[in-house]
């Protein structure tokens, strides 16, 4: 090869790309600052990734095409190129290894950059979905001392022998950093009303210490003290001041710290179930007939018997009830959840209604265990605007990243007070034991001893952590 041709071959091609380009990676935004002591979320992150102007760019020349460079060095060494010196007839193994290492580093950096970009895009996508949920901070604050808001993951490896003990008589709201207590309200907001009514009040606890999801229904007719108002039924607190006042009332009477709350109206309840494709529940013939009757009298069905009991095979379940497995739409499931009996159609009361509500919620959780992530996102997207909560978007994102773990937990539920404990924990007001509100006698549940009752509530939520103390009263 002539010297002229060799010079042409060694002459580098003119690059059309700009040199010394700045490389800016995706960077995680600083987590949303919370007002202390309200921190609980697992591996807390804002969940939002974006290109940041504050990111320090990486400057410098682009790395050479390493494989061509190695081949070029070998050829020039063999040809006796003077720049390698008389002892450089072959490239040292050390230089070869260093150059090869640069190739590996190049590949790793490229892969990491791609992962960061994809992850950032995914976080923005999920964050956008969760951001459809309405955020509303609590306005009412409890008038007793509080400890820190639960952090359900911070001490997830804590050993049971080191359980913190909870004293129900120290005047403080009870909490465990590994148990997140979320108060769920089912709202029926009438047109023109500011707050509406709530016949569904369920304490939903994510218990990472005992690996359980717990549901505790507070009976709406329980006679309680309501801050700023005359003592009344529990559900009156929601009517007077919405979720904020209802949460404060529950904390002050039951002694359990409520970390967050969520209000779901009946319309969103239907959409959750319809988005899941409906749910299957065990129903008695009376419960099926009740759903049919409500659909018909409310103009939601053309026939009196949309769910004909003759179409189902009934069997005896573990509780000794004769039931059939019935597939329900969102509207049908809603009527079932609101069923507290109807003369001549279905037997029941407030206790059977709260049991039905917990069964429906438990079934939704069970179905979500088998749902793919796209379905879960679809549920969130549909119902997001119909949920009001003081869970921040970053906290919801954190909970969502652990949803598959939580859905594996056992589900336990109970009512407060327990129906069978009438005469032990409570009594029903009547003419012989009247309760007067605004000059009128009301029907309500009256707790005998609130200190003893709080002890039982604490034992359900916190289990063996509760100190076995006795009331000083």
MARBA-935269 format. One record per residue (C-alpha): residue in one letter; x, z, y. Coordinates in Angstrom, 3 decimals, padded with zeros to 6 digits, always signed. Layout:
BEGIN
a | X | Z | Y
...
***
This chain:
BEGIN
x | +000.000 | +000.000 | +000.000
x | +001.385 | -000.988 | +003.404
x | +002.164 | +001.625 | +006.038
x | -000.513 | +000.133 | +008.265
x | -003.196 | +000.425 | +005.601
x | -002.099 | +003.970 | +004.800
x | -002.498 | +004.963 | +008.441
x | -005.966 | +003.399 | +008.497
x | -006.947 | +005.283 | +005.351
x | -005.657 | +008.602 | +006.672
x | -007.345 | +008.158 | +010.020
x | -010.343 | +010.504 | +010.047
x | -013.753 | +008.998 | +010.527
x | -015.367 | +009.644 | +013.860
x | -018.038 | +012.269 | +013.414
x | -021.449 | +011.673 | +014.930
x | -022.214 | +015.392 | +014.704
x | -021.529 | +017.840 | +017.519
x | -018.598 | +020.156 | +016.853
x | -018.623 | +023.926 | +017.255
x | -022.368 | +024.118 | +016.797
x | -023.848 | +027.601 | +017.131
x | -025.523 | +028.863 | +013.956
x | -028.390 | +031.285 | +014.493
x | -029.847 | +033.093 | +011.510
x | -033.225 | +034.714 | +011.171
x | -033.075 | +038.338 | +012.106
x | -035.525 | +041.120 | +011.338
x | -037.307 | +042.438 | +014.380
x | -036.846 | +046.115 | +015.193
x | -039.589 | +048.073 | +013.338
x | -042.619 | +048.959 | +015.396
x | -042.022 | +052.291 | +017.042
x | -044.559 | +054.920 | +016.029
x | -045.502 | +058.032 | +017.910
x | -043.951 | +060.895 | +015.975
x | -044.796 | +062.376 | +013.565
x | -046.859 | +059.423 | +012.351
x | -044.519 | +057.711 | +009.877
x | -045.389 | +057.165 | +006.283
x | -045.069 | +053.543 | +005.256
x | -042.969 | +052.570 | +002.267
x | -039.658 | +050.907 | +003.239
x | -041.124 | +050.577 | +006.715
x | -040.691 | +047.178 | +008.304
x | -042.576 | +045.260 | +010.879
x | -042.899 | +042.516 | +008.314
x | -042.323 | +039.954 | +011.077
x | -039.311 | +037.688 | +011.217
x | -038.432 | +035.351 | +014.060
x | -035.556 | +033.575 | +015.764
x | -034.109 | +036.125 | +018.145
x | -032.376 | +035.312 | +021.393
x | -030.423 | +038.541 | +021.022
x | -028.829 | +037.402 | +017.780
x | -025.077 | +036.903 | +018.153
x | -024.369 | +033.298 | +017.104
x | -021.561 | +032.444 | +014.731
x | -019.218 | +030.040 | +016.475
x | -016.415 | +027.870 | +015.148
x | -015.565 | +024.529 | +013.609
x | -017.564 | +023.295 | +010.688
x | -015.845 | +023.816 | +007.364
x | -014.119 | +020.653 | +006.038
x | -015.334 | +018.772 | +003.013
x | -013.307 | +020.869 | +000.604
x | -013.284 | +018.585 | -002.429
x | -011.985 | +015.603 | -000.395
x | -009.404 | +017.820 | +001.307
x | -008.004 | +018.997 | -002.039
x | -007.735 | +015.429 | -003.331
x | -006.051 | +014.308 | -000.092
x | -003.489 | +017.134 | -000.254
x | -002.587 | +016.274 | -003.843
x | -002.089 | +012.584 | -003.080
x | +000.046 | +013.272 | -000.019
x | +002.176 | +015.786 | -001.885
x | +002.860 | +013.245 | -004.615
x | +003.732 | +010.547 | -002.058
x | +006.319 | +012.828 | -000.415
x | +004.617 | +013.294 | +002.908
x | +007.254 | +014.937 | +005.217
x | +004.825 | +017.533 | +006.578
x | +004.830 | +019.258 | +003.199
x | +008.629 | +019.534 | +003.138
x | +011.012 | +018.586 | +000.364
x | +009.653 | +021.339 | -001.887
x | +006.016 | +020.334 | -001.505
x | +005.731 | +017.616 | -004.083
x | +002.726 | +019.470 | -005.512
x | +000.271 | +021.823 | -003.943
x | +000.699 | +025.491 | -004.801
x | -001.916 | +027.055 | -007.040
x | -002.490 | +029.749 | -004.374
x | -003.503 | +027.180 | -001.751
x | -005.738 | +025.447 | -004.264
x | -007.483 | +028.731 | -005.099
x | -007.966 | +029.596 | -001.428
x | -009.503 | +026.207 | -000.746
x | -011.785 | +026.507 | -003.761
x | -012.858 | +029.962 | -002.571
x | -013.926 | +028.389 | +000.719
x | -016.196 | +026.058 | -001.228
x | -017.825 | +028.995 | -002.998
x | -018.280 | +030.874 | +000.286
x | -019.839 | +027.775 | +001.801
x | -022.365 | +027.496 | -001.012
x | -023.243 | +031.217 | -000.933
x | -023.759 | +031.146 | +002.835
x | -026.038 | +028.129 | +002.525
x | -028.134 | +029.773 | -000.183
x | -028.426 | +033.029 | +001.786
x | -029.450 | +031.144 | +004.898
x | -032.161 | +029.296 | +002.959
x | -033.469 | +032.541 | +001.461
x | -033.552 | +034.223 | +004.871
x | -035.442 | +031.302 | +006.381
x | -037.977 | +031.186 | +003.545
x | -038.431 | +034.957 | +003.594
x | -038.894 | +034.966 | +007.334
x | -041.499 | +032.216 | +007.141
x | -043.345 | +034.113 | +004.391
x | -043.346 | +037.335 | +006.398
x | -044.751 | +035.566 | +009.437
x | -047.463 | +034.030 | +007.256
x | -048.448 | +037.380 | +005.686
x | -048.169 | +039.179 | +009.031
x | -050.588 | +036.650 | +010.552
x | -053.119 | +037.334 | +007.782
x | -052.918 | +041.102 | +008.214
x | -053.045 | +040.800 | +011.994
x | -056.680 | +039.656 | +011.706
x | -057.641 | +043.264 | +010.928
x | -058.941 | +045.224 | +013.929
x | -056.689 | +048.088 | +014.989
x | -058.195 | +051.129 | +016.693
x | -056.389 | +054.419 | +017.228
x | -058.171 | +057.721 | +016.761
x | -059.585 | +059.187 | +019.947
x | -060.510 | +062.628 | +018.661
x | -057.674 | +064.972 | +017.711
x | -058.047 | +068.002 | +015.427
x | -057.722 | +071.402 | +017.027
x | -055.511 | +072.846 | +014.279
x | -051.795 | +072.409 | +013.666
x | -050.705 | +069.344 | +011.705
x | -047.635 | +068.500 | +009.711
x | -046.114 | +065.054 | +009.390
x | -048.123 | +062.048 | +008.318
x | -047.647 | +061.213 | +004.644
x | -044.761 | +058.980 | +003.622
x | -045.815 | +057.770 | +000.205
x | -042.404 | +056.435 | -000.798
x | -039.722 | +058.512 | +000.867
x | -039.377 | +060.977 | -002.003
x | -040.766 | +058.867 | -004.828
x | -038.109 | +060.124 | -007.249
x | -038.780 | +063.807 | -006.619
x | -038.861 | +065.877 | -009.803
x | -042.019 | +067.774 | -010.671
x | -040.080 | +071.032 | -010.901
x | -039.373 | +070.784 | -007.162
x | -042.982 | +070.378 | -006.058
x | -043.678 | +071.680 | -002.574
x | -046.306 | +074.392 | -002.687
x | -049.390 | +074.087 | -000.508
x | -051.025 | +077.204 | +000.889
x | -054.713 | +076.676 | +001.634
x | -054.907 | +079.723 | +003.892
x | -052.077 | +079.172 | +006.366
x | -054.336 | +077.577 | +008.989
x | -052.697 | +074.140 | +008.762
x | -054.065 | +070.843 | +007.501
x | -052.882 | +070.212 | +003.951
x | -050.683 | +067.220 | +003.163
x | -048.038 | +065.987 | +000.762
x | -045.440 | +063.382 | +001.893
x | -046.023 | +061.516 | -001.381
x | -049.810 | +061.312 | -001.048
x | -051.398 | +058.997 | +001.511
x | -054.969 | +060.002 | +002.412
x | -057.104 | +057.188 | +003.829
x | -060.702 | +057.909 | +004.846
x | -063.041 | +055.016 | +003.987
x | -066.339 | +054.597 | +005.817
x | -069.074 | +052.178 | +004.812
x | -070.805 | +051.365 | +008.102
x | -074.308 | +050.118 | +008.735
x | -074.196 | +049.099 | +012.392
x | -077.616 | +048.110 | +013.649
x | -077.942 | +045.491 | +016.354
x | -077.387 | +047.069 | +019.765
x | -075.933 | +050.307 | +018.342
x | -072.422 | +051.393 | +019.374
x | -071.385 | +053.289 | +016.233
x | -074.157 | +052.936 | +013.667
x | -074.439 | +055.074 | +010.554
x | -072.194 | +055.778 | +007.592
x | -073.697 | +056.757 | +004.261
x | -070.387 | +056.125 | +002.503
x | -067.538 | +058.561 | +003.125
x | -064.792 | +058.335 | +000.526
x | -061.349 | +059.915 | +000.736
x | -059.048 | +057.371 | -000.924
x | -055.699 | +058.922 | -001.886
x | -052.659 | +056.912 | -002.989
x | -050.858 | +059.590 | -004.992
x | -047.347 | +058.418 | -005.815
x | -046.379 | +061.866 | -007.071
x | -048.891 | +061.845 | -009.928
x | -049.236 | +058.038 | -010.142
x | -052.982 | +058.107 | -009.426
x | -055.548 | +056.521 | -007.125
x | -058.105 | +059.191 | -006.224
x | -061.562 | +058.831 | -004.724
x | -063.416 | +061.849 | -003.368
x | -066.941 | +061.300 | -002.002
x | -067.982 | +063.706 | +000.737
x | -071.730 | +064.300 | +000.510
x | -073.304 | +063.073 | +003.737
x | -075.911 | +065.878 | +003.845
x | -073.332 | +068.696 | +003.811
x | -073.938 | +071.135 | +006.677
x | -070.734 | +071.240 | +008.757
x | -069.336 | +072.204 | +012.143
x | -068.938 | +069.163 | +014.413
x | -066.516 | +069.612 | +017.356
x | -068.372 | +069.402 | +020.647
x | -071.801 | +069.344 | +019.013
x | -074.200 | +071.646 | +017.248
x | -073.610 | +072.100 | +013.502
x | -075.270 | +069.251 | +011.637
x | -075.133 | +067.080 | +008.555
x | -071.732 | +065.464 | +007.954
x | -072.919 | +061.900 | +008.544
x | -074.153 | +062.888 | +012.020
x | -070.504 | +063.129 | +013.085
x | -070.129 | +059.375 | +012.547
x | -073.317 | +058.654 | +014.486
x | -072.151 | +060.851 | +017.391
x | -068.560 | +059.629 | +017.653
x | -067.763 | +056.963 | +015.077
x | -064.824 | +057.183 | +012.688
x | -062.654 | +059.229 | +015.064
x | -065.066 | +062.145 | +015.306
x | -065.980 | +061.884 | +011.613
x | -062.305 | +062.152 | +010.595
x | -061.780 | +065.140 | +012.880
x | -064.886 | +066.820 | +011.460
x | -063.696 | +066.293 | +007.887
x | -060.237 | +067.664 | +008.684
x | -061.562 | +070.777 | +010.402
x | -064.115 | +071.606 | +007.711
x | -062.356 | +070.548 | +004.497
x | -058.769 | +071.314 | +005.558
x | -057.268 | +068.050 | +004.264
x | -055.076 | +065.962 | +006.559
x | -056.432 | +062.432 | +006.936
x | -053.481 | +060.119 | +007.514
x | -055.413 | +056.938 | +008.257
x | -058.976 | +055.645 | +008.222
x | -060.731 | +052.308 | +007.615
x | -064.283 | +051.222 | +008.417
x | -065.815 | +048.437 | +006.332
x | -069.249 | +047.142 | +007.280
x | -071.761 | +045.934 | +004.720
x | -071.187 | +042.278 | +005.531
x | -067.505 | +042.518 | +004.653
x | -068.382 | +044.470 | +001.503
x | -070.354 | +041.460 | +000.269
x | -067.561 | +039.059 | +001.187
x | -064.939 | +041.022 | -000.738
x | -066.944 | +040.737 | -003.936
x | -067.936 | +037.099 | -003.389
x | -064.307 | +036.151 | -002.710
x | -063.391 | +037.753 | -006.038
x | -066.096 | +035.696 | -007.717
x | -068.458 | +038.649 | -008.197
x | -068.036 | +041.765 | -010.344
x | -069.254 | +042.877 | -013.766
x | -070.872 | +046.314 | -014.003
x | -072.640 | +048.333 | -016.656
x | -076.247 | +048.788 | -015.452
x | -079.339 | +050.432 | -016.874
x | -082.641 | +048.536 | -016.940
x | -083.803 | +050.686 | -014.000
x | -080.750 | +049.774 | -011.925
x | -081.278 | +046.075 | -012.647
x | -084.925 | +046.363 | -011.623
x | -083.961 | +048.158 | -008.403
x | -081.630 | +045.310 | -007.389
x | -084.372 | +042.752 | -008.174
x | -086.914 | +044.710 | -006.112
x | -084.643 | +045.031 | -003.049
x | -083.717 | +041.353 | -003.123
x | -087.363 | +040.349 | -003.303
x | -088.848 | +042.666 | -000.638
x | -086.000 | +041.796 | +001.780
x | -086.500 | +038.051 | +001.381
x | -083.148 | +037.530 | -000.355
x | -084.658 | +036.121 | -003.574
x | -087.559 | +033.761 | -004.269
x | -088.646 | +035.635 | -007.372
x | -089.276 | +039.294 | -008.128
x | -086.979 | +039.147 | -011.145
x | -083.800 | +037.308 | -010.208
x | -081.911 | +039.462 | -012.722
x | -084.337 | +039.564 | -015.625
x | -083.697 | +042.560 | -017.895
x | -084.868 | +040.450 | -020.837
x | -081.822 | +038.229 | -020.419
x | -079.346 | +041.001 | -021.270
x | -078.220 | +042.760 | -024.433
x | -078.321 | +046.518 | -024.011
x | -076.057 | +048.979 | -025.811
x | -075.278 | +052.678 | -025.703
x | -072.183 | +053.481 | -023.642
x | -069.852 | +056.474 | -023.925
x | -072.141 | +058.545 | -021.685
x | -075.136 | +057.979 | -023.930
x | -076.851 | +055.617 | -021.484
x | -078.308 | +052.298 | -022.593
x | -076.699 | +049.675 | -020.398
x | -075.976 | +045.970 | -020.174
x | -072.980 | +044.198 | -018.722
x | -074.294 | +042.398 | -015.628
x | -072.469 | +039.973 | -013.331
x | -073.329 | +040.713 | -009.684
x | -072.860 | +038.773 | -006.468
x | -071.788 | +040.557 | -003.312
x | -075.381 | +041.030 | -002.108
x | -076.550 | +042.310 | -005.490
x | -073.623 | +044.738 | -005.719
x | -074.388 | +046.003 | -002.219
x | -077.940 | +046.957 | -003.195
x | -076.582 | +048.721 | -006.260
x | -074.093 | +050.704 | -004.140
x | -076.900 | +051.784 | -001.778
x | -079.243 | +052.809 | -004.594
x | -080.269 | +056.466 | -004.429
x | -083.488 | +055.979 | -006.324
x | -086.939 | +054.622 | -005.567
x | -090.232 | +056.045 | -006.750
x | -091.668 | +054.035 | -009.618
x | -088.592 | +051.805 | -009.892
x | -085.370 | +053.765 | -010.351
x | -084.476 | +057.438 | -010.576
x | -081.617 | +058.805 | -008.504
x | -080.445 | +060.803 | -005.519
x | -077.507 | +061.018 | -003.140
x | -075.187 | +062.060 | -005.966
x | -076.022 | +059.066 | -008.147
x | -075.531 | +056.829 | -005.109
x | -072.012 | +058.169 | -004.439
x | -071.225 | +057.693 | -008.143
x | -072.389 | +054.074 | -007.950
x | -070.284 | +053.547 | -004.832
x | -067.149 | +054.873 | -006.534
x | -067.868 | +052.739 | -009.601
x | -068.107 | +049.614 | -007.440
x | -064.884 | +050.424 | -005.550
x | -063.124 | +051.216 | -008.842
x | -064.276 | +047.896 | -010.312
x | -063.005 | +045.994 | -007.274
x | -059.603 | +047.690 | -007.709
x | -059.595 | +046.829 | -011.420
x | -060.388 | +043.188 | -010.672
x | -057.643 | +043.041 | -008.053
x | -055.190 | +044.084 | -010.781
x | -055.814 | +040.728 | -012.461
x | -056.042 | +038.681 | -009.265
x | -053.185 | +036.479 | -008.117
x | -051.594 | +037.031 | -004.720
x | -053.377 | +033.988 | -003.261
x | -056.751 | +035.547 | -004.092
x | -055.724 | +038.859 | -002.543
x | -054.646 | +037.042 | +000.627
x | -057.953 | +035.161 | +000.652
x | -059.851 | +038.470 | +000.518
x | -057.773 | +039.861 | +003.402
x | -058.246 | +036.687 | +005.456
x | -062.024 | +036.684 | +004.994
x | -062.730 | +040.361 | +005.650
x | -059.915 | +041.139 | +008.104
x | -061.983 | +040.722 | +011.282
x | -064.695 | +042.968 | +009.784
x | -062.360 | +045.927 | +009.122
x | -061.482 | +048.503 | +011.765
x | -058.572 | +050.833 | +011.030
x | -055.712 | +052.774 | +012.581
x | -053.352 | +051.389 | +009.952
x | -050.835 | +049.318 | +011.891
x | -050.077 | +045.772 | +010.751
x | -046.579 | +046.822 | +009.695
x | -048.040 | +049.653 | +007.597
x | -050.562 | +047.334 | +005.927
x | -047.750 | +044.902 | +005.171
x | -045.738 | +047.708 | +003.600
x | -048.678 | +048.810 | +001.449
x | -049.332 | +045.209 | +000.416
x | -045.770 | +044.751 | -000.820
x | -046.363 | +047.653 | -003.218
x | -049.922 | +046.802 | -004.200
x | -048.982 | +045.669 | -007.709
x | -047.379 | +049.071 | -008.332
x | -050.345 | +051.023 | -006.959
x | -052.862 | +048.969 | -008.931
x | -051.228 | +050.187 | -012.153
x | -052.110 | +053.794 | -011.339
x | -054.961 | +055.603 | -013.097
x | -058.190 | +055.914 | -011.094
x | -059.946 | +059.277 | -010.862
x | -063.012 | +060.155 | -008.797
x | -065.257 | +063.080 | -007.921
x | -067.806 | +064.222 | -005.357
x | -067.523 | +067.116 | -002.913
x | -069.290 | +069.301 | -003.784
x | -069.763 | +068.545 | -007.486
x | -073.428 | +068.152 | -008.387
x | -073.248 | +070.574 | -011.342
x | -071.889 | +073.325 | -009.084
x | -075.193 | +073.952 | -007.341
x | -075.645 | +077.713 | -007.239
x | -071.868 | +078.138 | -007.501
x | -070.373 | +076.254 | -004.559
x | -073.543 | +075.405 | -002.631
x | -077.320 | +075.534 | -002.381
x | -079.979 | +073.213 | -000.984
x | -081.768 | +074.393 | +002.129
x | -085.531 | +074.874 | +001.774
x | -088.351 | +076.923 | +003.221
x | -086.910 | +080.099 | +001.724
x | -083.381 | +079.274 | +002.937
x | -083.986 | +077.163 | +006.030
x | -081.419 | +075.450 | +008.250
x | -082.663 | +074.793 | +011.780
x | -081.179 | +072.046 | +013.990
x | -082.641 | +071.335 | +017.427
x | -085.667 | +073.407 | +016.518
x | -086.402 | +071.468 | +013.330
x | -085.765 | +072.437 | +009.723
x | -083.471 | +069.979 | +007.951
x | -082.729 | +069.333 | +004.289
x | -079.026 | +069.766 | +003.686
x | -076.277 | +071.069 | +001.398
x | -074.993 | +074.499 | +002.425
x | -071.563 | +075.682 | +001.212
x | -071.449 | +079.360 | +000.186
x | -067.754 | +080.074 | +000.867
x | -065.731 | +077.452 | +002.713
x | -062.363 | +079.017 | +001.843
x | -063.051 | +078.904 | -001.886
x | -064.478 | +075.400 | -001.528
x | -061.387 | +074.163 | +000.328
x | -059.272 | +075.505 | -002.523
x | -061.146 | +073.284 | -005.012
x | -060.837 | +070.245 | -002.746
x | -057.088 | +070.859 | -002.419
x | -056.678 | +071.177 | -006.189
x | -058.293 | +067.770 | -006.708
x | -056.099 | +066.051 | -004.117
x | -052.778 | +067.891 | -004.623
x | -053.198 | +069.266 | -008.161
x | -050.569 | +071.796 | -009.300
x | -048.947 | +072.035 | -005.866
x | -051.729 | +074.245 | -004.536
x | -050.914 | +077.937 | -004.301
x | -053.317 | +079.996 | -006.375
x | -054.279 | +082.372 | -003.582
x | -057.517 | +084.144 | -002.830
x | -059.537 | +084.226 | +000.341
x | -058.862 | +087.028 | +002.771
x | -062.486 | +087.024 | +003.804
***
